[in-house]
Amino acid sequence: MASLLRGYLYLAALATPLVLSVHSVVSWDFAMAIVPGWHATIFAPYFVAGAIYSGVAMVITLLVPIRKLFHLEDLITVITSKISPSSAAHRHDRGYAYCVEYFTAWFGGHAAERAAFWYRAFGPSGGRAGR
């Protein structure tokens, strides 16, 4: 049992830097684009936080049917109650990243970027829904 736990620890120690580097490099690929709204330095932590958030969501999504299928309601309820605060924390990280995006678009001084974010928020109708 101890060797199995040691193996998990080694795998986590190898996988964590790999996940961080892959998501950072992919985000920098997007950040190097000249498309308005995509060239920001916030993308590396934004992508890593998104990967963690989606990973936690995937684990919760898989645990819900497993607990019914294998009759593990007591055990998995405890596990999901410990995972849920992590999900809430990552949700707030994503919300902060969204706010930073709008802040940098509005105060950045680039007219094209400001227009792109304005269009994203209000669309072609200029904030008038249904017209």
C-alpha positions in Angstrom: 0.0 0.0 0.0 2.8 2.4 0.8 4.5 1.7 -2.6 1.2 2.5 -4.3 0.9 5.8 -2.5 4.5 6.6 -3.3 3.7 5.9 -7.0 0.8 8.3 -6.9 3.0 10.9 -5.3 5.7 10.5 -8.1 3.0 10.6 -10.8 1.6 13.8 -9.3 5.0 15.3 -9.0 5.7 14.6 -12.7 2.2 15.6 -14.0 1.8 18.9 -12.2 4.7 20.7 -14.0 3.7 19.1 -17.3 0.1 20.4 -16.9 1.3 23.9 -15.9 3.7 24.1 -18.8 1.4 22.8 -21.5 -1.4 25.1 -20.5 0.9 28.1 -20.2 2.4 27.4 -23.7 -1.0 27.0 -25.3 -2.3 30.2 -23.7 0.8 32.1 -24.9 0.0 30.8 -28.4 -3.3 32.6 -28.1 -1.8 35.6 -26.4 0.6 36.2 -29.3 -2.3 36.7 -31.7 -3.1 40.2 -33.0 -6.9 39.6 -32.5 -8.3 42.3 -30.1 -8.9 40.8 -26.7 -6.6 37.9 -27.1 -3.1 39.4 -26.5 -3.0 39.7 -22.7 -0.5 38.3 -20.2 -3.4 37.1 -18.0 -3.9 34.1 -20.2 -1.4 31.7 -18.6 -2.9 31.7 -15.2 -6.3 32.0 -16.8 -5.8 28.7 -18.7 -4.3 26.9 -15.7 -7.1 27.9 -13.5 -9.6 26.8 -16.2 -7.9 23.4 -16.4 -8.0 22.9 -12.7 -11.7 24.0 -12.6 -12.7 21.7 -15.4 -10.7 18.8 -13.8 -12.5 19.2 -10.5 -15.8 19.5 -12.4 -15.0 16.3 -14.3 -14.3 14.4 -11.0 -17.5 15.6 -9.4 -19.4 14.6 -12.6 -17.9 11.1 -12.5 -18.5 10.6 -8.8 -22.2 11.3 -8.8 -23.2 8.3 -10.9 -20.5 6.1 -9.4 -21.9 6.7 -5.9 -25.3 5.4 -7.0 -23.9 2.6 -9.1 -21.7 1.1 -6.4 -23.8 2.2 -3.4 -21.1 4.4 -2.0 -23.3 7.3 -0.9 -21.7 7.7 2.5 -18.1 7.7 1.3 -18.6 9.8 -1.9 -20.8 12.3 -0.2 -17.9 13.1 2.2 -15.5 13.3 -0.7 -17.7 15.7 -2.8 -18.3 17.8 0.3 -14.5 18.3 0.5 -14.2 18.9 -3.3 -17.0 21.5 -3.5 -15.1 24.4 -1.8 -12.2 23.9 -4.2 -14.7 24.2 -7.1 -16.1 27.4 -5.6 -12.6 28.9 -5.1 -11.7 28.1 -8.8 -15.0 29.6 -9.9 -14.1 32.8 -8.2 -10.6 32.7 -9.8 -12.3 32.5 -13.2 -14.6 35.4 -12.3 -11.6 37.5 -11.3 -10.0 36.7 -14.7 -13.1 37.8 -16.5 -13.1 41.1 -14.6 -9.4 41.6 -15.3 -10.1 41.1 -19.0 -12.8 43.8 -19.1 -10.7 46.1 -17.0 -7.7 45.9 -19.3 -9.8 46.2 -22.4 -11.6 49.3 -21.0 -8.5 51.1 -19.6 -5.9 49.7 -22.0 -6.2 52.4 -24.6 -6.7 50.2 -27.6 -9.8 51.2 -29.4 -10.2 47.8 -31.3 -9.9 45.9 -28.0 -12.4 48.1 -26.3 -14.8 47.7 -29.2 -14.4 43.9 -29.2 -15.3 43.7 -25.5 -18.2 46.2 -25.9 -19.5 44.1 -28.8 -19.2 40.9 -26.7 -21.2 42.4 -23.9 -23.9 44.1 -25.9 -23.8 42.5 -29.3 -25.1 43.9 -32.6 -28.2 45.3 -31.0 -26.3 47.6 -28.8 -27.8 46.2 -25.6 -31.3 46.3 -26.9 -32.5 42.6 -26.7 -34.8 41.5 -29.4 -34.3 44.4 -31.9 
